[in-house]
Structures are given as structure tokens and as C-alpha cells.
Amino acid sequence: MQLFSLAAMGLLALAIVQAKDMSTLHLRVYNSGVSNWGACTGNLKCSNPTSVCVKYSQYYAQCKPKTLPQGELCGQNDDTNVWKYDRCPSNQQCKAVGTDFRCSNKSRRHKKDASCTITNESQCDGQNWTGSSCCADPSYECRWSDDGQNVKRCQKIADDDSDSEDVGIVDDDSDYSDSEDSVDSGSEDYSTYVDDWGNCTEDDVGCSNPTSVCVQYSDYYAQCKPETLPSGELCGQDDGTNVWKYDHCPSGETCTAEGSDYRCKA
């Protein structure tokens, strides 16, 4: 009988240790954040600092990478889910396909030599840019800077077997150019649109700027933010109520913690 009691106590102690280990593991996984494509609903933060928690509806949000894969879902407008995350690869744009939006190849037109004047490695879009986005050299394309800066530059088109996340397979045709002004942008039918910094919490509210993103702060608030944040701007929070990060600071600045806030800092 005494031997049985000792064995039972040993099993109980082992169960307590295992439960403690599982609890520690669960806490560790929770604290590490949610990986890309995981649900960040309920005020959870993404594990990748460059990822964004995109609100699909009042019931669901998902962590998405800074640049989506080719052909990936980039938006929906089906009454329940109303959202758009226009972060497609450089040679694709977010186009409507029924009630969904997907990263699709850009429309192409014959190059206008007069407007394709941007030299190799020069800025062609992004922060404070208002001019043409057409590269003079047909073997170059306007895409997000390879050095990680929040601007687009005319950079050499990668080979078809490139595994770069930001560059998709493109047609090697010197008579055509991926000029942004040749693309017909899709739009969503929200009942209300708000400018940057406006409240986009409700499902029927969208951002008026097609390149802006509705960033979810918490279960109770979301805000439209521009593609590139101003210098020194708030880029994240982790205060228990608001848990989010939008790592799209201007060139030369990074999203840096200041207490429970994050700000763009040089």
C-alpha cells in the first residue's frame, strides 16, 4: 500500500512538472507573436517586425508579410470581409477578381520614350514622388529599393530564376515598360472613405488613398495610414490595449521602441 502511494505521488509530481513546462511553452509561443498568415484577431502582434496585422472584418485579422507572394489574395469585398492590402510584388498590382482582389500582372502598353527618362538606380516612386515612374533602360524596372529603403528605384530586372521576395517573373520585352500610369487600379465599394489618419474601424469604411492601409490598433480601433509614414511618426504600440506595428518609416529611419510606443527614428 505504501509503495502504491509513493508511486502515485511520483506520477502526480511528474504531471505537475509537465504542466508547468507546457505552460511555459505556451507563454513563450504567445510572447513571440503571430507568424505570417496567422490570425492576429484579439489584439495579438505579428512576430515579424515588418509584417502588418490586416483587419478583414470585425471578427478576423491576419498577419501579412511586407510584400505578398505572386498571385496572393490582397483584398476582399464580400459584405463580411471588406479589406485591401496593396503590397503586391513589383511587377503585379492588386486587381479585383469577383469579390476577391489578387496580385495580378500589370497591364502593359507600348513605351512612351518621352516619359521614360529615369536613369538606373534613381528614385522612381515612393516618398514625396509625383513624377513619372518609367525607367529609361528597358532592362530595369521601378520597384522597392533593394537596400531596404522606403522608396522605389529603377533597378535591374532579376532573372526568371530569382528567389527574391520583392521581384516576380517578368516578360523580357524591350519594347514595353511597366509604367505605373498604364495600370487601371481596382477600387472597393465602401460606403464611406476616410483620409490618412482617419478612423477605419467600421467594416464599411475604407481608406480614400489606394496605397494607404487600414491598420488595426486593437479590437476597438483601426486607422488609415499612408504607404510611408512621416519622419518621427508613431509606428507601433504595445500597451496591453493597443498592440500593433506598421514598420513603414521614411528612408533613413527605423521603427524604434520608446516605452510602450514605437516611433520612426533615425
ZILIN-V29433 format. One record per residue. N is the residue number from 1. RES is the residue in one letter. PHI is phi as a letter, one per 30 degrees, with the letter a starting at -180 (* if undefined). OMEGA is omega in degrees with one decimal (999 if undefined). D_LAST is the distance of its C-alpha to the last C-alpha in Angstrom with 1 decimal. Layout:
<<N | RES | PHI | OMEGA | D_LAST> <N | RES | PHI | OMEGA | D_LAST>>
This chain:
<<1 | M | * | 179.7 | 71.1> <2 | Q | d | 178.9 | 69.0> <3 | L | d | 178.5 | 67.6> <4 | F | d | 179.7 | 66.6> <5 | S | d | 179.3 | 64.8> <6 | L | d | 178.9 | 62.9> <7 | A | d | 179.2 | 61.9> <8 | A | d | 179.2 | 60.7> <9 | M | d | 178.7 | 58.7> <10 | G | d | 178.0 | 57.0> <11 | L | d | 178.5 | 56.1> <12 | L | d | 179.3 | 54.7> <13 | A | d | 179.1 | 52.5> <14 | L | d | 179.2 | 51.3> <15 | A | d | 179.2 | 50.5> <16 | I | d | 179.5 | 48.5> <17 | V | d | 179.8 | 46.4> <18 | Q | d | 178.6 | 45.8> <19 | A | d | 178.6 | 44.8> <20 | K | d | 178.8 | 42.4> <21 | D | d | 179.6 | 40.9> <22 | M | d | 178.4 | 40.6> <23 | S | d | 178.4 | 39.0> <24 | T | d | 178.9 | 36.4> <25 | L | d | 179.5 | 35.8> <26 | H | d | 179.8 | 35.5> <27 | L | d | -179.1 | 32.9> <28 | R | d | 179.2 | 30.9> <29 | V | d | -179.5 | 31.0> <30 | Y | d | -177.0 | 30.1> <31 | N | d | -178.2 | 27.1> <32 | S | d | 178.7 | 25.8> <33 | G | j | -176.1 | 25.5> <34 | V | c | 179.6 | 27.2> <35 | S | d | 178.9 | 27.1> <36 | N | e | -178.9 | 27.0> <37 | W | i | 176.9 | 30.1> <38 | G | d | 179.9 | 30.8> <39 | A | d | 176.7 | 31.6> <40 | C | c | 176.7 | 28.8> <41 | T | d | 178.4 | 31.3> <42 | G | i | 171.0 | 31.6> <43 | N | i | 176.7 | 28.0> <44 | L | c | -179.8 | 27.1> <45 | K | c | 180.0 | 23.7> <46 | C | d | -178.8 | 23.1> <47 | S | d | 178.4 | 22.8> <48 | N | d | -175.1 | 20.5> <49 | P | d | 179.0 | 16.9> <50 | T | c | 179.1 | 16.9> <51 | S | d | -177.9 | 20.3> <52 | V | b | 174.1 | 21.3> <53 | C | d | -174.7 | 24.3> <54 | V | c | -179.1 | 26.4> <55 | K | d | 174.2 | 29.2> <56 | Y | d | -177.6 | 32.5> <57 | S | a | 178.5 | 34.6> <58 | Q | d | -177.1 | 35.1> <59 | Y | c | -172.8 | 36.5> <60 | Y | a | 173.6 | 34.1> <61 | A | b | -174.4 | 30.5> <62 | Q | b | 175.2 | 29.2> <63 | C | d | 179.4 | 26.1> <64 | K | b | 179.6 | 25.4> <65 | P | d | -179.0 | 23.3> <66 | K | e | 176.0 | 20.5> <67 | T | b | -178.5 | 23.2> <68 | L | d | 173.5 | 26.8> <69 | P | d | 177.6 | 29.6> <70 | Q | d | 176.7 | 32.1> <71 | G | i | -174.7 | 34.7> <72 | E | d | 173.0 | 32.9> <73 | L | d | -178.0 | 33.6> <74 | C | b | 177.7 | 30.9> <75 | G | l | 175.9 | 32.7> <76 | Q | b | 174.0 | 35.9> <77 | N | b | -174.9 | 38.0> <78 | D | b | -179.4 | 41.1> <79 | D | i | 178.2 | 41.5> <80 | T | d | 179.7 | 40.3> <81 | N | c | 179.2 | 37.0> <82 | V | b | -176.4 | 35.2> <83 | W | a | 174.9 | 31.7> <84 | K | a | 178.8 | 29.7> <85 | Y | b | -170.6 | 26.7> <86 | D | d | 179.9 | 26.3> <87 | R | b | -179.3 | 24.3> <88 | C | d | 174.3 | 27.1> <89 | P | e | -170.3 | 27.0> <90 | S | d | -177.7 | 26.5> <91 | N | c | 178.9 | 30.2> <92 | Q | b | 176.2 | 31.1> <93 | Q | b | -178.3 | 30.8> <94 | C | d | -175.6 | 31.5> <95 | K | c | 179.1 | 35.2> <96 | A | d | 172.9 | 37.8> <97 | V | b | -171.9 | 40.5> <98 | G | i | 178.2 | 42.9> <99 | T | d | 177.6 | 41.1> <100 | D | c | 169.7 | 38.3> <101 | F | b | 179.6 | 35.4> <102 | R | b | 175.3 | 34.7> <103 | C | d | -176.7 | 32.6> <104 | S | b | -179.5 | 35.1> <105 | N | e | -179.3 | 35.4> <106 | K | d | 170.7 | 34.5> <107 | S | d | -177.9 | 37.4> <108 | R | b | 177.1 | 38.1> <109 | R | b | -178.6 | 39.9> <110 | H | d | -174.0 | 41.1> <111 | K | d | 172.5 | 38.5> <112 | K | c | -175.4 | 38.5> <113 | D | e | -176.2 | 38.0> <114 | A | d | -177.0 | 37.2> <115 | S | c | -178.5 | 34.1> <116 | C | c | -172.1 | 32.9> <117 | T | b | -174.0 | 31.4> <118 | I | d | -175.5 | 27.8> <119 | T | d | -177.5 | 27.7> <120 | N | e | 178.2 | 26.6> <121 | E | i | 177.0 | 22.9> <122 | S | d | 179.2 | 22.1> <123 | Q | d | -179.8 | 20.2> <124 | C | b | 179.1 | 22.9> <125 | D | a | 177.9 | 21.4> <126 | G | j | -173.4 | 18.4> <127 | Q | e | 174.9 | 15.9> <128 | N | h | -176.4 | 18.0> <129 | W | c | -179.4 | 20.8> <130 | T | b | -174.7 | 24.4> <131 | G | c | 179.5 | 26.5> <132 | S | d | 176.4 | 28.4> <133 | S | b | -175.9 | 27.0> <134 | C | c | -178.5 | 29.9> <135 | C | d | -179.8 | 29.6> <136 | A | d | -179.8 | 32.2> <137 | D | d | -177.2 | 32.8> <138 | P | d | 177.6 | 34.6> <139 | S | d | 176.7 | 33.5> <140 | Y | c | 177.9 | 29.8> <141 | E | b | 178.2 | 28.3> <142 | C | d | -178.9 | 25.4> <143 | R | b | -179.9 | 23.2> <144 | W | e | -173.8 | 19.8> <145 | S | e | -178.9 | 18.0> <146 | D | d | -179.7 | 19.1> <147 | D | d | 175.1 | 15.9> <148 | G | i | 179.3 | 14.3> <149 | Q | d | -177.0 | 12.4> <150 | N | d | 174.0 | 13.4> <151 | V | b | 173.9 | 15.9> <152 | K | c | 179.5 | 19.5> <153 | R | b | 172.6 | 21.1> <154 | C | d | -176.9 | 24.7> <155 | Q | b | -174.1 | 25.1> <156 | K | d | 178.8 | 28.3> <157 | I | d | -177.9 | 30.2> <158 | A | d | 174.6 | 30.5> <159 | D | d | -177.6 | 34.0> <160 | D | d | -177.7 | 35.8> <161 | D | c | 178.9 | 35.5> <162 | S | d | 177.6 | 31.7> <163 | D | c | 178.9 | 30.3> <164 | S | d | -178.6 | 26.8> <165 | E | d | -170.5 | 25.7> <166 | D | c | -175.7 | 24.4> <167 | V | b | 178.4 | 27.4> <168 | G | c | 177.8 | 30.9> <169 | I | d | -178.1 | 34.2> <170 | V | b | 176.5 | 35.0> <171 | D | d | 179.4 | 38.2> <172 | D | d | -175.7 | 38.4> <173 | D | b | -173.1 | 40.1> <174 | S | d | -179.6 | 39.4> <175 | D | d | -176.5 | 41.1> <176 | Y | b | 179.5 | 38.6> <177 | S | b | 177.9 | 34.9> <178 | D | d | 179.1 | 32.6> <179 | S | d | -178.0 | 31.8> <180 | E | d | -176.1 | 30.0> <181 | D | d | 176.0 | 32.4> <182 | S | c | -172.9 | 35.3> <183 | V | c | 172.9 | 34.4> <184 | D | d | -176.6 | 36.2> <185 | S | d | 174.5 | 33.7> <186 | G | d | 178.1 | 35.2> <187 | S | b | 179.2 | 35.0> <188 | E | c | -178.4 | 35.8> <189 | D | c | 170.7 | 38.4> <190 | Y | d | 177.1 | 36.8> <191 | S | d | -179.5 | 38.8> <192 | T | b | 175.7 | 35.8> <193 | Y | b | 178.2 | 32.5> <194 | V | b | 178.1 | 29.5> <195 | D | d | 175.4 | 26.6> <196 | D | e | -177.7 | 22.9> <197 | W | i | 178.7 | 22.3> <198 | G | d | -178.6 | 26.0> <199 | N | d | 179.6 | 27.9> <200 | C | c | -175.6 | 29.0> <201 | T | d | -177.2 | 30.5> <202 | E | d | -175.5 | 34.1> <203 | D | d | -175.6 | 35.3> <204 | D | c | 179.9 | 36.5> <205 | V | c | 178.4 | 33.3> <206 | G | b | 178.3 | 31.0> <207 | C | d | -178.2 | 28.0> <208 | S | d | 177.6 | 29.2> <209 | N | d | -174.8 | 26.5> <210 | P | d | 178.7 | 27.6> <211 | T | c | 179.5 | 24.1> <212 | S | d | -177.4 | 22.9> <213 | V | b | 174.6 | 23.2> <214 | C | d | -174.7 | 25.0> <215 | V | c | -179.0 | 22.9> <216 | Q | d | 175.6 | 25.0> <217 | Y | d | -175.5 | 23.8> <218 | S | a | 176.6 | 27.1> <219 | D | d | -170.1 | 30.8> <220 | Y | c | -175.2 | 31.1> <221 | Y | a | 173.3 | 28.1> <222 | A | b | -173.6 | 26.2> <223 | Q | b | 174.8 | 24.1> <224 | C | d | 179.2 | 23.5> <225 | K | b | 179.7 | 19.9> <226 | P | d | -179.3 | 19.0> <227 | E | e | 175.9 | 18.3> <228 | T | b | -178.0 | 14.7> <229 | L | d | 174.5 | 13.1> <230 | P | d | 178.6 | 12.0> <231 | S | d | 177.4 | 8.6> <232 | G | i | -174.0 | 8.4> <233 | E | d | 172.9 | 11.5> <234 | L | d | -177.4 | 13.3> <235 | C | b | 178.1 | 13.3> <236 | G | l | 175.7 | 15.7> <237 | Q | b | 174.5 | 18.3> <238 | D | a | -174.8 | 20.7> <239 | D | c | -179.7 | 23.0> <240 | G | j | 177.1 | 26.3> <241 | T | d | 178.5 | 27.1> <242 | N | c | 179.0 | 24.0> <243 | V | b | -177.1 | 22.7> <244 | W | a | 174.6 | 20.5> <245 | K | a | 179.1 | 17.2> <246 | Y | b | -169.9 | 16.2> <247 | D | d | 179.8 | 13.4> <248 | H | b | -179.6 | 13.1> <249 | C | d | 178.2 | 9.6> <250 | P | d | -179.8 | 9.3> <251 | S | e | 178.4 | 8.9> <252 | G | j | 179.6 | 5.8> <253 | E | b | 177.1 | 4.2> <254 | T | b | -179.5 | 6.4> <255 | C | d | -170.4 | 9.0> <256 | T | c | -179.1 | 9.0> <257 | A | d | 171.1 | 12.3> <258 | E | b | -172.9 | 13.2> <259 | G | i | 178.7 | 16.9> <260 | S | d | 177.8 | 18.5> <261 | D | c | 171.0 | 15.7> <262 | Y | b | 179.3 | 12.6> <263 | R | b | 176.0 | 9.8> <264 | C | d | -177.7 | 7.0> <265 | K | b | 178.3 | 3.8> <266 | A | d | 999 | 0.0>>
